[in-house]
């Protein structure tokens, strides 16, 4: 009977949708610190066949760290360690540090919610582990990621003191970006990028005193999407016509976001968008619409 049961276990296969479900469940167990249940789920996943080798390696490493940080124990019976057990473990030395590293990196790579991935990247910036930089670099270069996650990962690497070039697919284009030049705030961006925002702030402050604030937040978010793309490269020109074109596109996007409507012809007139500048302006508007589409897609997910 034993051999029969073992044979059944060795022939477990997961549907793709089941794998996604279990990955999400594992992430939530780690987040809620249900480590005993997480260990059992990992043991189950390691028995399944037919998955990519990288999954087994990741599950095995994570299980090893959990076993080290939360060895055996009575809490396994209920599947949920007590609050005191968790508190003691959190205050213990290096084992917990390594376990925490693995949890943060796992959530960063696998969590289905964008905001949780971004939060994990913020935590990753402060991890004391030599493997973190290489893990994030490899993840950036090998996986198809949301553009905002890519940007936050680059910021994370810079904050950790990493340097060098990362090659990645960004908004459908191949980009080679220097980690040490990744902007950490608006002041880090080249002057033409800041001038675009200043132009919009100057125009909108007479319309509604709250609009400059919204313009700044919107522009910061847009830059996180566009950084390293051909649209971003175009805005680095110091020509006034380029600044005007992107400023008009930002203003249009701002009014649509805040009020749901905008008089495009009036905006073009305000920023001096003549027929000669119409192509550049339309390019800038397409870049902004691409961001809006991505945001709506993330919201749906």
N, C-alpha and C positions, 0 to 999 in steps of 0.2 A: 504493500500500500504506500509505504514511504517513497519507494522508487517511482511509483505511478504519479504521486503528487508532485515529486520533484520534477518529473518529466513535463507535467503540465505547466509548472512554473517556468521551466526553461524554454517553453514555446509560446510565451506571451508576446503579443505584438500590439502596438498602439496605432489607432487611426490618427491621421494628422491633427484632426480637431481634438482628439483626446490628449495628445501631447501638449497642445496649447493650453487645454484646461488644467492639466497637471502642473505645467510650468507656472501658471497663474496661481494655482492653489498653493504651490510650494513658496512662491514669493510672499503670499499673504500670511502663511504660517511663520515665515522668518520675521516679517514685519511685526506680527503680534506676539513674537517671542514664544511661540508654541514649538519649542525645539524638539521635544520627544516625537510629536506628530510629524515634524519635518524629517526627522531621521527615518521614521517608518516609511514615509512616502519615497524618500531617496532609495531605501533598500528595495522597495517595490519596483521603482523605475530601473534600477540596475539589473533586475531580473528580466526585464523586457528586452526583446531582440529587435533588430532591424532599424535602429536609430543611427544617426551619424556618430562617428567616434568621438567628436568633440563634446557631444552631450554626455556620453559615459564618463569622459575624463572630468568634466565639470561636476557632475553628480558625485563621482567618487571623491574628488578633492573636497567638495563641500561636506560630504558625509564624514570624511576623515577629520576635518576641523571640528565639526559638531561633536564627534565622539571624543575628541581631545578636550574640548571645552566643557562638554556635558556628559561625562562618562557614566554609563549604566545607571543604577540608582532607582530608588523607589518611585520617583516621579514618572518613570516609564509606564507604570501600571495604569495610571489615569490618563496618560498621554499629555499631561500638562504640568510642568514644574511649578512649584509654589513661588509666590512673589519673593519670599526670603531666599529661596535657592537662586533665583535669577539675580537678585541684588548682590548676593555673595559672589556669584560667578562674575558679574560685571565689574566687581572690585578686585578680582584676582589678576595675577600678572599676565605674562606674554600670551598664554593660550587664548585668553579672551580677546586680546588684541588681534591675533591672527584670525580667530573666528569672526570677529566683527568685520575685518577686512574682506573676508570671503562673502559675508552677507551683503555688505555694501556693494561689492562688485557684481554680485548675482542680481540684486535688485536693479542696479544701473543697467545691466544688459537685458534683463528679462521682464521687467514690470510692464504690464500692458498700458498703464496710465502715464502720459507724458510728464505730468507734474511730479510724479514719484521718481521717474528717471532723473529729472533735473535736480530734485532734492538729494538723490544718491550721489550725483556728481558734485554737489556742494560739499557733501560729507567726504567724498573721495579726495578732495583737495587737501584735507587735513590728515589723511591716513599716513601712518608711519610704516611703510612697507616698500621694499625695493621693487616688488613685482608690479606695483600699481601703474607706473608710467608705461611700461611695456604692454600691459594688458589693455590700457585705454588706447594706446597707439594702434595696436593690432585690431582692436574693435573698430576704430575709426576707419582704418584702411580696408577692412575686409567685409564689413557689414553695411547694408543699406539702412541708413538712419535718418530720422527726421532732421531737417536742417538746423532747428534750434538746439536739438540734442548735440549735433556736431559742433556747433559754436560753443556751447557750454562745456563740452569735452575739451576743446582747444583752450578755453579759458582755464579750466581745471589744470591742464598740463602746464600752462604758463605759471599759474599760482604755485605749483609744486616745484617750479624752478627748472622744468624740462626745457630743452631747446632742440632745434633742428627742423627738418622739413617733413611734413605729413602729406601724403598723396591720397586724395579721396574724391569720391563722386559727390558733387554738390549741385543741387537743382538741375540735374541732368547733364552736368558738365564735369570734366576732370579738372581738379584744382590742386596745385602744390602750394601749401601754406606754411610759412615759418611760424613755429609755435611762439617764439619770443616776441613776435610782432602782433600777436592777437590782442586787440583792444580789450581792456578791462572796464573802461567807462567811456563816456562820450569824449572826454578830453584826450583820449588816446587815439582817436580817429584823425585822419588827415584834415587839414583846414577846409578843403572844399566840402567835405561831408558835414562839417559843423556849420558852414555858411548856409547850406540848404535849410537847416533847421532854423537858424537865426532869421533867415528871410521870411519863413512862414510865421515865426513868432512875432516878428515886426508887423506883419499884415494882420494877423488874427487878434492881436491884443486890443485893437480898436473895435473889433466886432463883438467880442465876448471875452471878458477877463479870464475865464477859465480855459479858453481854447489853447493858449500857449503851453499850459501844463499838459493837456492831452496830446498836443502835437509832439512834445518832447518824449512822452512815454511811447507814443505810436512810432516815432522815428527810431527810438532805441530798439524796439521790437523788430521793425523792418530791417534794420542793419544786421540783427542777429540772423535773419533769414538770408540776406543778400551778400553778406561778407564772403569774399573770395570768388564771387560769380562774375560773369561778364558785365552784368548790370551794375555791379559795384565798381568794377574797373572803369566803366564809362563815367561814373559820377566823380571820379578823382581828377578829372580835367578842371583846370582853374578858369576855364572860359565862363564868363558870366552867363552865356546862353545855356550852358549845361546846368548851372546852379538854378537858373530860372525854370528850366524844364522840369527838373526833379522837385523843386519847391512847389510848382503848380500841381504836380501829380500828388505830392504829399498833402497839399491843402485839399484837393478834391477827395482823397481817401479819408482825410480827417473829418470833413463835413458829412460824408456818407456814413462814417462810423458813429458820429455823435448825433446827427439829426436825421439820418436816413435819406437825405436828399441834398442836392447841391446844384447850383447854376454854373454849369461847366463853362459856358461862353463868358460869363462874368469873371470867372477865375482866370481863364486864358488871357483876358484883357488886362487884369490886374498885374499879371506877371510878364506881360509883354510877349506872349506866345504868338508870334506872327506865323504866316504860312511857311516861312523858311525854317522856323523852329518846330513846326508841327510834327515832323517825323521823330525828333528827339523826345518831344513831349509824349507822343504815343508810346514810344519805347519805355519811358519811365512809368507810364500808366499801366502798361502790360506787366512790368515787374511788380508793381503794387497789387495788381489783380491776382498775380500768381501767389503772392503771400496770402491774400484773402482766401483764395481757394484752398490753400494748404491748411489754413486755420480752421476753415469750415470742415475739412476732411478730418482734422484731429478731433474736432468737437464731436463729430459723428461717431468717431471710434471710441 
